[in-house]
Amino acid sequence: MRDGETGIGRLIEARLSRRQVLAGSLAAFAVAGGTTAVARSPFPFAPVPANTRDTIALPPGYRWHVVARWGDPLWSDAPGFDAESRGTGASQARAFGDNNDGMALFTRDDRIVLCVNHEYMNNAVAFANRASRRPETADDIAKSKAASGVSVLEIAEAAGRWGIVVDSPVNRRLTADTPIEITGPGRGHALLQTAADPGARLALGTWANCGCGQTPWGTYLTCEENFNLYFSAGDTAFRASPEQHRYGLGAKDRGGNWVATDPRFDMSRHPNEANRAGWVVEIDPLTPGSRPRKLTALGRFKHENAELTLAADGRVVVYMGDDERGEYLYRYVSANRYRPGGGRGDLLENGQLSVARFHDDGSGKWVALTPAATGMGSEAEIRVHARLAASAVGATTMDRPEWVAAHPDRAEVYCCLTNNKHRGRKTNAGGDAMPVGGPNPRPANRYGQIVRWRPRDGDHGAARFGWDLFVLAGNPVVHRDARRGSANVTADNMFNAPDGIGFDPAGRLWIRTDGKSGRTGHFAGHGNNQMLIADPVTGKIRRFMVGPRGCEVCGLAFAPDGRTAFVCIQHPGARGSGHFPDGGEAPPRSAVIAIQREDGGPIA
C-alpha cells in the first residue's frame, strides 16, 4: 500500500476511475450497477443466538482476542495497568484511553496504525476506590481528562494475535489538554474568542469523542459529541442563554468536575469556551508532530460520525448526524474538487453546510444554511449555532441521527436513528415539534430504525434525494403492531437502538447496537448489544456477534488483508454487570478486540 493509504481513499480513487471509464458520469455508474449484489454470499456464517453472557459470542469457526484495553501502556516507560488504583493522571497520559468508540485504520509501508476515539471515562469503574465513585482529587481529574480524546497506536500481528507496538514512533495520545488549530469560518470570530486565545486561533483539547471518519488524503476525523457535560458555572446567578440551552449547557457539571482544576470550563467566567467544542477534528495519524485541526466549516453540534464521499464533479461531501432527540441530519459539500493523490487544501474549510428536510412522500431536500435563509449574520454564526440555523429553515427533527454510511459502489446512504422516547410527545430543546411521520414513523420510539436515501441522478452533490426505511428495529415476539419492526426483523435477528454502521469492501452493511439488554418486557429476547450484517440488496439481516454484559458495540475496522475485523467494546460491565475482558474479579475494561476465522480465511 502507498504511504497514508486508507480504505476511503482506495474506494474514492476506484470511483473516480470508474467515472472516467463511463465518460465522466457517476450517475451512469449508479444506473449500470445500482443493483449489483455482493460478490459472495452475504452471510457465510451461522447466525449467533441472542444471549446475556459476559463474553464475546461468535459463529462456529470464529475466534477473538484483545488487541488493546483501557490502561494498556503505549510506551515502555509507562507502568502496566494497576487494578487496585485504576491508574493515575501520569500513567493514563501514557496509556490507551477509556470507553473506546469510533475507530479507523491507516497504513504506511508495512506499518498498521489504529486511531481510536475515547468518549469519556467510566467513573464508576475508574474511581471505584473513591467513596463518590467520581473524581475527587486533582490527579483524579487529570486522569479523567487524559482518558478522553484519541489514541493513535501502531499494531502488529504475531503468531496469529494482534497487539500494540509499544514505543512505536507514531504512538500518540490526544486529550482534553492538546492544542488544536481552529480552521474554517469560525477562525478568528468573536464567538470563539477567549481571554487565553483572543485571536480564536488555537483551542485546547478534544473530548467526548464519539464517531469518526477518514479522508482520501490519509487523515482521521474524530467527532466531538457530548461536550456540554463538562461545563458548569461557579456564579450562582448564572443563567444559560437560549443558544447555550439549545446545546444542553447549564450551571451543573455532569462530567468529571474538570472545572475544579481548569477554570476554562466555568461558563460564568469564560462563556465562549463551550463554543470551541462540538466540532469535527482532523488528525494526521502518520505525522506525530502535526497539529490537529478543528473544522468549523462542518458545523457545531453533538457529532456522531463524519462520512466522507464524493459528488459527481469531485467535490467532497460529508454526511453527519447530530445525536440528540429531535435534532438534525447535515451535509457539507466543499467548494473545490478533490484531485486523486492530492492534499486536503481547503476542502474541509470552504464549502456549504446544509440540513435535511424529509417529506412523507419519500422525497427529500438538502436546505442550504445561508445568512439569507437562516436570518443569521454570518457563516461563522451559522456554524457555531448550527442547531439554531437548522431550526430556522424548518429541517426535519430526527430520532437521534447517529452513524451515517455511504455505500462503496452505489449512490445510496444509510443513517441509524437510534430511538426517541419523546417522538410525538414533546418538542426538542429548541421548541421544534417532533411529529410522528416520514422517517420517524413511530411514537415514543423505543427501538430505532435505519433510514436510507438515494441522491438524485446518483450525485451526492444534488440538492434532492429519495428515501425509504431500510429497517425498523423492534420485537416481533412481544408486539404485533408497528413495534414488532419491519418484515426483515424476526425472532432470530431482532435488535434495538442501531447506533454504529459501516460497509465492508464487498458492500455488506455492519450494524452495531447501543440499546437495552433484556430478558423481559419490551426488550425480551434481545440479549446484550450486538453486531449484525445486512445485505442492502435483499434487506436480509443476520446476527454475527453478541457483546459482553453492559457493553455498547462501537467502532469497526478491517485489516488490509481482510482476515481480521477490529471491533470496539465500550463500557463492558456497566452498572456492575460483569468483568470483561479479563474475568474473575478484575475490573471491566473497554477494549479493542480482533475477530478472525479459525481457518485463516476472509472474515466474512
VEXDREN-2710 file (C-alpha; in Angstrom, 1 decimal):
% VEXDREN-2710
k/r/px/py/pz
1/MET/0.0/0.0/0.0
2/ARG/1.1/3.6/-0.6
3/ASP/2.0/5.9/2.3
4/GLY/-1.0/7.0/4.2
5/GLU/-3.4/4.9/2.2
6/THR/-6.9/4.5/3.7
7/GLY/-9.9/2.4/2.8
8/ILE/-11.9/5.5/1.9
9/GLY/-9.0/6.7/-0.3
10/ARG/-9.0/3.4/-2.3
11/LEU/-12.7/3.5/-2.7
12/ILE/-12.8/7.1/-3.8
13/GLU/-10.0/6.6/-6.3
14/ALA/-11.8/3.5/-7.6
15/ARG/-14.9/5.5/-8.0
16/LEU/-13.0/8.2/-9.9
17/SER/-11.5/5.6/-12.2
18/ARG/-15.0/4.1/-12.9
19/ARG/-16.3/7.6/-13.6
20/GLN/-13.6/8.2/-16.2
21/VAL/-14.5/4.9/-17.9
22/LEU/-18.1/5.9/-18.0
23/ALA/-17.5/9.2/-19.7
24/GLY/-17.3/11.2/-16.6
25/SER/-20.7/10.2/-15.2
26/LEU/-21.0/8.8/-11.7
27/ALA/-24.7/8.7/-12.3
28/ALA/-24.2/6.4/-15.2
29/PHE/-22.3/4.0/-13.0
30/ALA/-25.1/4.1/-10.4
31/VAL/-27.6/3.2/-13.1
32/ALA/-25.5/0.5/-14.6
33/GLY/-24.5/-1.1/-11.3
34/GLY/-27.2/0.1/-9.0
35/THR/-28.4/-3.4/-8.2
36/THR/-25.1/-5.2/-8.1
37/ALA/-25.1/-7.9/-5.4
38/VAL/-22.2/-8.6/-3.2
39/ALA/-19.5/-10.8/-4.9
40/ARG/-20.0/-13.7/-2.5
41/SER/-22.6/-14.9/-0.1
42/PRO/-23.5/-12.0/2.3
43/PHE/-23.8/-14.5/5.2
44/PRO/-21.1/-17.1/5.0
45/PHE/-21.6/-17.9/8.7
46/ALA/-24.3/-19.4/11.1
47/PRO/-26.4/-16.9/13.0
48/VAL/-25.5/-16.2/16.6
49/PRO/-28.3/-16.5/19.1
50/ALA/-29.0/-13.6/21.5
51/ASN/-27.6/-14.1/25.0
52/THR/-26.7/-12.2/28.2
53/ARG/-23.3/-13.8/28.8
54/ASP/-20.2/-11.8/29.9
55/THR/-18.1/-12.6/26.8
56/ILE/-18.0/-12.3/23.0
57/ALA/-20.2/-14.8/21.2
58/LEU/-19.3/-15.5/17.6
59/PRO/-20.4/-18.1/14.9
60/PRO/-18.7/-21.5/14.9
61/GLY/-15.4/-21.3/13.2
62/TYR/-14.5/-17.8/14.6
63/ARG/-12.3/-16.6/17.5
64/TRP/-11.5/-13.3/19.2
65/HIS/-8.7/-11.8/21.3
66/VAL/-7.9/-8.5/22.9
67/VAL/-5.7/-6.0/21.0
68/ALA/-5.8/-3.1/23.4
69/ARG/-7.7/-2.3/26.6
70/TRP/-8.1/0.7/28.8
71/GLY/-4.9/1.4/30.7
72/ASP/-2.6/-0.6/28.4
73/PRO/0.7/1.3/28.1
74/LEU/1.7/2.7/24.7
75/TRP/5.3/3.3/25.8
76/SER/7.7/1.2/27.8
77/ASP/8.3/4.0/30.3
78/ALA/4.6/3.8/31.5
79/PRO/3.5/1.3/34.2
80/GLY/1.2/-1.5/33.4
81/PHE/-2.5/-1.2/34.5
82/ASP/-3.0/-1.4/38.2
83/ALA/-6.3/-3.0/39.0
84/GLU/-6.3/-1.6/42.6
85/SER/-5.6/2.1/41.9
86/ARG/-7.0/2.1/38.4
87/GLY/-4.1/4.3/37.4
88/THR/-3.0/7.9/37.8
89/GLY/-3.1/11.0/35.7
90/ALA/0.5/10.4/34.7
91/SER/0.0/6.7/33.8
92/GLN/-3.2/7.4/31.9
93/ALA/-1.5/10.1/29.8
94/ARG/0.9/7.3/28.5
95/ALA/-1.8/4.6/28.1
96/PHE/-4.7/3.6/26.0
97/GLY/-7.8/5.7/26.9
98/ASP/-11.2/4.6/28.2
99/ASN/-14.5/3.9/26.6
100/ASN/-13.2/3.4/23.1
101/ASP/-15.8/4.3/20.4
102/GLY/-15.2/5.2/16.7
103/MET/-12.0/3.8/15.1
104/ALA/-10.2/3.8/11.7
105/LEU/-7.2/2.0/10.3
106/PHE/-4.3/3.6/8.4
107/THR/-1.1/2.1/6.7
108/ARG/2.4/3.3/5.8
109/ASP/4.6/0.8/4.2
110/ASP/4.2/-2.3/6.4
111/ARG/3.1/-0.2/9.4
112/ILE/-0.6/-0.6/10.5
113/VAL/-2.0/2.2/12.7
114/LEU/-5.3/2.5/14.5
115/CYS/-6.9/5.7/15.5
116/VAL/-9.4/5.1/18.4
117/ASN/-11.8/7.6/20.0
118/HIS/-12.3/7.7/23.7
119/GLU/-15.8/9.1/24.5
120/TYR/-15.5/9.5/28.3
121/MET/-14.1/7.9/31.5
122/ASN/-16.3/5.3/33.1
123/ASN/-16.3/7.0/36.5
124/ALA/-17.9/4.1/38.4
125/VAL/-15.1/1.8/37.4
126/ALA/-12.1/4.2/37.2
127/PHE/-12.9/5.7/40.6
128/ALA/-14.2/2.6/42.3
129/ASN/-11.7/3.3/45.1
130/ARG/-13.4/6.7/45.8
131/ALA/-16.4/7.0/48.0
132/SER/-18.3/9.1/45.5
133/ARG/-17.1/7.0/42.5
134/ARG/-16.2/10.2/40.8
135/PRO/-13.0/12.3/40.5
136/GLU/-12.2/13.7/43.9
137/THR/-8.6/14.9/43.7
138/ALA/-6.6/17.0/41.2
139/ASP/-4.9/13.8/40.0
140/ASP/-8.3/12.1/39.6
141/ILE/-9.3/15.0/37.3
142/ALA/-6.0/14.7/35.4
143/LYS/-6.7/11.0/34.9
144/SER/-10.2/11.7/33.6
145/LYS/-9.0/14.3/31.1
146/ALA/-6.2/12.0/29.9
147/ALA/-8.6/9.1/29.4
148/SER/-10.6/11.1/26.9
149/GLY/-9.7/12.1/23.4
150/VAL/-7.9/9.8/20.9
151/SER/-5.3/7.1/21.0
152/VAL/-3.1/6.7/17.9
153/LEU/-1.3/3.3/18.1
154/GLU/0.7/1.1/15.8
155/ILE/-0.5/-2.6/16.0
156/ALA/1.1/-5.7/14.6
157/GLU/0.3/-9.4/14.3
158/ALA/2.5/-12.1/15.8
159/ALA/1.6/-15.8/16.0
160/GLY/-2.0/-15.0/14.9
161/ARG/-2.6/-12.4/17.6
162/TRP/-2.6/-8.6/17.2
163/GLY/-1.2/-6.3/19.8
164/ILE/0.2/-2.8/20.5
165/VAL/3.6/-2.0/19.1
166/VAL/5.0/-0.3/22.3
167/ASP/7.2/2.7/21.7
168/SER/6.2/3.0/18.0
169/PRO/7.2/6.5/16.7
170/VAL/3.6/7.0/15.7
171/ASN/2.0/6.2/19.0
172/ARG/0.3/9.3/20.3
173/ARG/-2.4/10.5/22.8
174/LEU/-4.6/13.5/22.1
175/THR/-6.6/14.6/25.2
176/ALA/-8.6/17.4/26.7
177/ASP/-5.4/19.4/27.0
178/THR/-4.0/19.0/23.5
179/PRO/-3.6/22.3/21.5
180/ILE/-5.7/22.2/18.3
181/GLU/-5.8/24.7/15.5
182/ILE/-9.1/26.4/14.6
183/THR/-9.9/26.4/10.9
184/GLY/-12.7/27.5/8.6
185/PRO/-15.4/30.2/9.1
186/GLY/-15.0/30.2/12.9
187/ARG/-11.3/31.0/12.9
188/GLY/-10.8/34.4/14.4
189/HIS/-14.5/35.0/15.0
190/ALA/-15.7/36.8/18.2
191/LEU/-17.9/33.8/19.2
192/LEU/-14.7/31.7/19.6
193/GLN/-12.5/34.3/21.2
194/THR/-11.4/33.8/24.8
195/ALA/-9.0/35.6/27.2
196/ALA/-6.5/32.9/26.7
197/ASP/-6.9/33.0/22.9
198/PRO/-8.2/36.4/21.8
199/GLY/-7.4/35.7/18.2
200/ALA/-9.6/32.5/18.2
201/ARG/-6.7/30.6/16.5
202/LEU/-5.9/27.8/18.9
203/ALA/-8.3/25.7/21.0
204/LEU/-7.3/23.5/23.9
205/GLY/-8.4/19.9/23.9
206/THR/-10.7/17.4/22.3
207/TRP/-13.0/15.2/24.4
208/ALA/-16.4/13.4/24.2
209/ASN/-15.0/11.8/21.0
210/CYS/-17.7/9.6/19.5
211/GLY/-17.8/8.5/15.9
212/CYS/-15.2/9.1/13.2
213/GLY/-14.4/9.4/9.6
214/GLN/-11.5/9.1/7.1
215/THR/-10.3/11.3/4.2
216/PRO/-8.7/10.1/1.0
217/TRP/-5.6/12.2/1.8
218/GLY/-4.9/10.0/4.8
219/THR/-6.3/11.8/7.8
220/TYR/-8.6/10.8/10.6
221/LEU/-11.8/12.7/11.5
222/THR/-12.7/12.4/15.2
223/CYS/-16.1/13.8/16.2
224/GLU/-16.9/15.6/19.4
225/GLU/-20.3/14.7/20.8
226/ASN/-21.5/15.3/24.5
227/PHE/-19.0/18.1/25.1
228/ASN/-21.6/20.1/27.2
229/LEU/-21.4/17.7/30.1
230/TYR/-18.1/19.1/31.3
231/PHE/-19.1/22.7/31.6
232/SER/-20.6/24.4/34.6
233/ALA/-21.0/27.8/36.3
234/GLY/-19.4/28.9/39.5
235/ASP/-21.6/32.0/39.7
236/THR/-25.0/31.1/41.3
237/ALA/-26.6/33.9/39.3
238/PHE/-25.6/32.3/36.0
239/ARG/-28.4/31.6/33.6
240/ALA/-27.8/29.8/30.3
241/SER/-28.6/31.9/27.2
242/PRO/-31.0/30.4/24.6
243/GLU/-28.0/29.4/22.5
244/GLN/-26.3/27.6/25.4
245/HIS/-29.6/25.9/26.4
246/ARG/-30.0/24.6/22.9
247/TYR/-26.7/22.8/23.3
248/GLY/-27.5/21.3/26.7
249/LEU/-25.2/23.7/28.6
250/GLY/-26.1/24.7/32.1
251/ALA/-24.8/25.5/35.6
252/LYS/-24.4/21.9/36.7
253/ASP/-21.4/19.8/35.9
254/ARG/-22.3/16.3/34.7
255/GLY/-18.9/15.1/33.7
256/GLY/-15.8/14.9/35.8
257/ASN/-15.7/18.2/37.7
258/TRP/-12.9/19.4/35.4
259/VAL/-13.7/23.0/36.4
260/ALA/-12.2/22.3/39.8
261/THR/-8.7/22.4/38.2
262/ASP/-9.4/24.1/34.9
263/PRO/-11.4/27.4/35.0
264/ARG/-12.0/27.4/31.3
265/PHE/-14.9/25.0/32.0
266/ASP/-16.7/27.7/34.1
267/MET/-19.1/29.3/31.7
268/SER/-19.8/32.2/34.0
269/ARG/-16.1/33.2/33.6
270/HIS/-15.4/32.0/30.1
271/PRO/-18.8/32.0/28.2
272/ASN/-17.2/31.4/24.8
273/GLU/-15.1/28.3/25.7
274/ALA/-18.0/26.0/25.1
275/ASN/-18.3/27.3/21.5
276/ARG/-14.8/25.9/20.9
277/ALA/-16.1/22.3/21.5
278/GLY/-18.6/20.2/19.5
279/TRP/-16.6/20.1/16.2
280/VAL/-15.1/17.5/13.9
281/VAL/-11.3/17.4/14.4
282/GLU/-8.9/16.3/11.7
283/ILE/-5.7/14.4/12.8
284/ASP/-2.8/13.2/10.7
285/PRO/-2.1/9.9/12.3
286/LEU/1.2/9.2/10.5
287/THR/2.8/12.5/11.3
288/PRO/3.1/12.5/15.1
289/GLY/4.3/16.2/15.4
290/SER/1.4/17.5/13.3
291/ARG/-1.2/19.7/15.0
292/PRO/-4.8/18.6/14.9
293/ARG/-7.4/21.0/13.3
294/LYS/-11.0/21.8/14.4
295/LEU/-13.1/22.0/11.2
296/THR/-15.6/24.7/11.9
297/ALA/-16.9/24.6/8.3
298/LEU/-18.6/21.3/9.3
299/GLY/-20.8/22.9/11.9
300/ARG/-21.0/22.6/15.7
301/PHE/-23.4/20.1/17.3
302/LYS/-23.2/16.7/19.0
303/HIS/-21.4/14.9/16.2
304/GLU/-21.8/11.2/15.8
305/ASN/-19.6/10.4/12.8
306/ALA/-18.4/12.1/9.6
307/GLU/-19.0/10.0/6.5
308/LEU/-16.9/11.3/3.5
309/THR/-17.7/10.6/-0.1
310/LEU/-17.6/12.5/-3.4
311/ALA/-20.1/14.4/-5.5
312/ALA/-20.3/13.6/-9.3
313/ASP/-18.0/16.5/-10.1
314/GLY/-15.4/15.6/-7.5
315/ARG/-16.4/17.9/-4.6
316/VAL/-16.0/16.4/-1.2
317/VAL/-19.3/15.5/0.6
318/VAL/-19.5/14.9/4.3
319/TYR/-22.7/13.5/5.9
320/MET/-23.1/14.0/9.7
321/GLY/-25.8/13.2/12.3
322/ASP/-26.5/15.2/15.5
323/ASP/-27.1/12.7/18.2
324/GLU/-29.9/14.3/20.2
325/ARG/-33.6/13.7/20.3
326/GLY/-35.2/15.8/17.7
327/GLU/-32.0/17.2/16.1
328/TYR/-30.9/17.0/12.5
329/LEU/-29.0/15.4/9.7
330/TYR/-26.4/17.5/8.0
331/ARG/-24.4/17.5/4.7
332/TYR/-21.3/19.5/3.9
333/VAL/-20.2/20.0/0.2
334/SER/-16.8/21.5/-0.5
335/ALA/-16.4/24.5/-2.8
336/ASN/-13.5/22.9/-4.6
337/ARG/-12.8/19.5/-6.0
338/TYR/-10.7/16.6/-4.7
339/ARG/-7.9/15.5/-7.0
340/PRO/-6.7/11.9/-6.6
341/GLY/-3.4/11.9/-4.9
342/GLY/-3.8/15.5/-3.9
343/GLY/-3.7/17.1/-0.4
344/ARG/-6.5/18.4/1.6
345/GLY/-6.2/22.1/0.6
346/ASP/-9.3/23.9/1.8
347/LEU/-11.7/21.0/1.1
348/LEU/-12.9/20.9/4.7
349/GLU/-12.7/24.6/5.3
350/ASN/-14.6/26.2/2.5
351/GLY/-18.0/24.8/1.5
352/GLN/-21.7/24.8/2.0
353/LEU/-23.4/23.3/5.1
354/SER/-27.0/22.1/4.6
355/VAL/-29.6/20.2/6.6
356/ALA/-32.1/17.6/5.6
357/ARG/-35.8/18.0/5.1
358/PHE/-37.7/14.7/4.6
359/HIS/-41.2/14.6/3.1
360/ASP/-43.8/11.9/3.7
361/ASP/-44.0/11.1/0.0
362/GLY/-40.5/9.6/0.0
363/SER/-38.7/12.7/-1.3
364/GLY/-36.3/15.0/0.4
365/LYS/-34.2/18.1/0.0
366/TRP/-30.9/19.5/1.4
367/VAL/-31.6/23.0/2.5
368/ALA/-28.5/25.3/2.5
369/LEU/-27.8/27.1/5.7
370/THR/-27.0/30.6/4.5
371/PRO/-27.4/34.0/6.2
372/ALA/-30.3/34.8/3.9
373/ALA/-32.1/31.5/4.7
374/THR/-31.5/31.5/8.4
375/GLY/-31.6/35.2/9.3
376/MET/-28.1/34.9/10.9
377/GLY/-25.5/37.5/10.4
378/SER/-22.5/35.4/9.1
379/GLU/-21.3/32.0/8.1
380/ALA/-19.4/31.7/11.3
381/GLU/-22.5/32.3/13.4
382/ILE/-24.3/29.6/11.4
383/ARG/-21.6/27.1/12.0
384/VAL/-21.3/27.9/15.7
385/HIS/-25.1/27.7/16.2
386/ALA/-25.9/25.1/13.6
387/ARG/-28.8/23.8/15.5
388/LEU/-30.5/27.2/15.6
389/ALA/-29.8/27.6/11.9
390/ALA/-31.4/24.2/11.1
391/SER/-34.5/25.1/13.1
392/ALA/-34.7/28.4/11.3
393/VAL/-35.1/26.7/7.9
394/GLY/-37.6/24.1/9.1
395/ALA/-35.4/21.0/8.9
396/THR/-36.9/17.6/9.9
397/THR/-36.4/16.7/13.5
398/MET/-35.0/13.2/13.7
399/ASP/-34.9/10.3/16.1
400/ARG/-31.3/10.8/17.2
401/PRO/-29.3/10.5/14.0
402/GLU/-26.2/8.6/14.7
403/TRP/-23.7/7.0/12.3
404/VAL/-24.0/7.6/8.6
405/ALA/-22.6/5.2/6.0
406/ALA/-22.3/5.6/2.2
407/HIS/-22.3/2.5/0.0
408/PRO/-18.9/1.9/-1.5
409/ASP/-20.3/1.2/-5.0
410/ARG/-23.7/2.8/-5.3
411/ALA/-25.0/6.3/-4.6
412/GLU/-27.0/5.4/-1.5
413/VAL/-26.6/6.4/2.1
414/TYR/-27.8/4.9/5.4
415/CYS/-28.2/6.5/8.8
416/CYS/-29.0/5.0/12.2
417/LEU/-31.9/6.7/14.0
418/THR/-31.3/5.0/17.3
419/ASN/-34.5/5.9/19.3
420/ASN/-36.6/8.8/20.6
421/LYS/-38.9/8.3/23.6
422/HIS/-40.2/11.8/23.1
423/ARG/-41.4/11.4/19.5
424/GLY/-45.0/12.6/19.1
425/ARG/-45.0/13.8/22.8
426/LYS/-42.6/16.7/23.2
427/THR/-40.5/19.2/21.3
428/ASN/-36.8/19.3/21.0
429/ALA/-34.7/21.7/23.1
430/GLY/-35.4/24.5/20.7
431/GLY/-39.1/24.1/20.8
432/ASP/-39.4/22.4/17.4
433/ALA/-42.2/19.8/17.0
434/MET/-41.4/16.1/16.7
435/PRO/-44.4/14.8/14.9
436/VAL/-44.9/11.2/14.0
437/GLY/-44.3/10.5/10.3
438/GLY/-41.8/10.3/7.5
439/PRO/-38.5/8.7/8.5
440/ASN/-39.7/8.8/12.2
441/PRO/-42.9/6.8/11.9
442/ARG/-43.5/5.6/15.5
443/PRO/-44.5/7.5/18.6
444/ALA/-42.3/7.0/21.8
445/ASN/-39.8/5.2/19.6
446/ARG/-38.0/2.6/21.8
447/TYR/-36.3/0.6/19.1
448/GLY/-35.0/2.8/16.4
449/GLN/-34.6/2.5/12.6
450/ILE/-32.2/2.9/9.7
451/VAL/-33.2/5.4/7.0
452/ARG/-31.8/5.1/3.5
453/TRP/-31.6/7.8/0.8
454/ARG/-30.5/7.9/-2.8
455/PRO/-29.4/11.3/-4.2
456/ARG/-31.0/12.4/-7.4
457/ASP/-29.2/11.2/-10.5
458/GLY/-26.7/9.3/-8.3
459/ASP/-25.0/12.6/-7.4
460/HIS/-24.1/13.2/-3.7
461/GLY/-23.9/16.9/-4.5
462/ALA/-27.6/17.0/-5.7
463/ALA/-30.0/19.1/-3.6
464/ARG/-32.8/16.5/-3.8
465/PHE/-33.0/12.8/-2.9
466/GLY/-35.4/9.9/-2.4
467/TRP/-35.7/8.0/0.8
468/ASP/-37.1/4.9/2.4
469/LEU/-36.7/2.9/5.6
470/PHE/-34.2/0.1/5.3
471/VAL/-35.2/-1.5/8.6
472/LEU/-37.4/-0.7/11.6
473/ALA/-35.9/-2.4/14.7
474/GLY/-38.4/-4.0/17.1
475/ASN/-39.6/-7.1/18.9
476/PRO/-41.9/-9.4/17.0
477/VAL/-42.0/-11.8/19.9
478/VAL/-43.6/-9.2/22.2
479/HIS/-45.5/-6.9/19.8
480/ARG/-47.9/-7.3/16.9
481/ASP/-48.2/-3.6/16.0
482/ALA/-45.6/-1.3/14.5
483/ARG/-43.3/-2.0/17.4
484/ARG/-42.7/-5.5/16.1
485/GLY/-40.4/-4.0/13.5
486/SER/-40.2/-4.3/9.7
487/ALA/-40.6/-7.5/7.8
488/ASN/-36.8/-8.1/7.8
489/VAL/-36.8/-8.3/11.6
490/THR/-37.5/-11.7/13.0
491/ALA/-37.3/-13.5/16.3
492/ASP/-33.8/-14.7/15.2
493/ASN/-32.3/-11.3/14.4
494/MET/-34.2/-8.8/16.5
495/PHE/-32.3/-5.8/18.0
496/ASN/-32.8/-2.3/19.2
497/ALA/-31.0/1.0/19.1
498/PRO/-28.9/0.7/15.9
499/ASP/-26.0/3.1/16.5
500/GLY/-22.8/2.3/14.6
501/ILE/-22.9/1.4/11.0
502/GLY/-20.5/0.9/8.1
503/PHE/-19.8/-1.0/4.9
504/ASP/-17.1/-3.6/4.2
505/PRO/-15.5/-3.5/0.7
506/ALA/-17.9/-6.2/-0.5
507/GLY/-20.9/-3.9/0.1
508/ARG/-22.3/-5.6/3.3
509/LEU/-23.7/-3.3/5.9
510/TRP/-22.4/-3.9/9.5
511/ILE/-24.8/-2.7/12.2
512/ARG/-23.7/-2.2/15.8
513/THR/-26.1/-1.5/18.7
514/ASP/-26.2/0.5/21.9
515/GLY/-29.6/-0.3/23.4
516/LYS/-31.4/-2.1/26.1
517/SER/-30.4/-5.6/27.1
518/GLY/-33.4/-7.6/28.0
519/ARG/-35.0/-10.8/29.2
520/THR/-38.5/-9.4/29.9
521/GLY/-40.7/-6.6/28.8
522/HIS/-40.3/-4.7/25.5
523/PHE/-36.7/-6.0/25.1
524/ALA/-37.3/-9.6/26.0
525/GLY/-35.1/-11.9/24.0
526/HIS/-32.8/-9.1/22.6
527/GLY/-29.9/-10.1/24.8
528/ASN/-26.7/-8.0/25.1
529/ASN/-25.7/-5.4/22.5
530/GLN/-24.6/-7.0/19.2
531/MET/-23.3/-6.6/15.7
532/LEU/-25.3/-7.7/12.7
533/ILE/-24.6/-7.9/9.0
534/ALA/-27.2/-6.8/6.4
535/ASP/-27.5/-7.3/2.6
536/PRO/-28.5/-3.9/1.2
537/VAL/-29.9/-5.6/-1.9
538/THR/-32.3/-8.1/-0.2
539/GLY/-32.7/-6.3/3.1
540/LYS/-31.9/-9.6/5.0
541/ILE/-30.1/-9.3/8.3
542/ARG/-28.2/-11.9/10.3
543/ARG/-26.6/-11.6/13.8
544/PHE/-22.8/-12.0/13.7
545/MET/-21.7/-11.2/17.2
546/VAL/-23.0/-10.6/20.7
547/GLY/-21.0/-8.5/23.1
548/PRO/-20.5/-8.9/26.9
549/ARG/-22.8/-7.6/29.5
550/GLY/-23.4/-3.9/29.8
551/CYS/-21.4/-3.0/26.7
552/GLU/-22.0/-1.0/23.6
553/VAL/-20.6/-2.4/20.4
554/CYS/-18.8/0.6/18.7
555/GLY/-16.1/1.1/16.2
556/LEU/-15.2/-1.3/13.3
557/ALA/-12.2/-1.5/11.0
558/PHE/-10.7/-4.3/8.8
559/ALA/-7.1/-5.4/8.4
560/PRO/-5.7/-4.7/5.0
561/ASP/-5.8/-8.4/4.0
562/GLY/-9.5/-8.7/5.0
563/ARG/-8.8/-11.5/7.5
564/THR/-9.3/-9.6/10.7
565/ALA/-12.1/-7.3/11.9
566/PHE/-11.3/-4.9/14.8
567/VAL/-14.2/-4.0/17.0
568/CYS/-14.5/-1.6/19.9
569/ILE/-16.3/-2.9/23.1
570/GLN/-17.3/0.1/25.2
571/HIS/-18.1/0.3/28.9
572/PRO/-18.5/-3.5/29.4
573/GLY/-19.7/-4.4/32.9
574/ALA/-21.8/-1.3/33.2
575/ARG/-23.6/-1.0/36.5
576/GLY/-21.6/-3.8/37.9
577/SER/-22.8/-6.4/35.4
578/GLY/-19.5/-8.0/34.5
579/HIS/-15.7/-8.3/34.3
580/PHE/-14.9/-8.3/30.6
581/PRO/-12.3/-9.0/29.2
582/ASP/-10.2/-10.4/32.0
583/GLY/-12.9/-12.2/34.0
584/GLY/-12.7/-13.2/37.6
585/GLU/-12.8/-10.2/39.9
586/ALA/-10.9/-7.9/37.5
587/PRO/-12.4/-4.5/36.8
588/PRO/-14.2/-4.3/33.5
589/ARG/-12.2/-2.5/30.8
590/SER/-13.2/-1.1/27.5
591/ALA/-11.2/-2.8/24.7
592/VAL/-10.5/-3.2/21.0
593/ILE/-10.8/-6.9/20.0
594/ALA/-9.7/-8.7/16.9
595/ILE/-12.1/-11.2/15.3
596/GLN/-10.7/-13.9/12.9
597/ARG/-11.8/-17.1/11.2
598/GLU/-10.1/-20.1/12.7
599/ASP/-9.1/-21.3/9.3
600/GLY/-7.4/-18.0/8.5
601/GLY/-9.8/-17.1/5.7
602/PRO/-11.5/-13.8/5.0
603/ILE/-13.5/-12.5/7.9
604/ALA/-16.9/-12.8/6.1
END
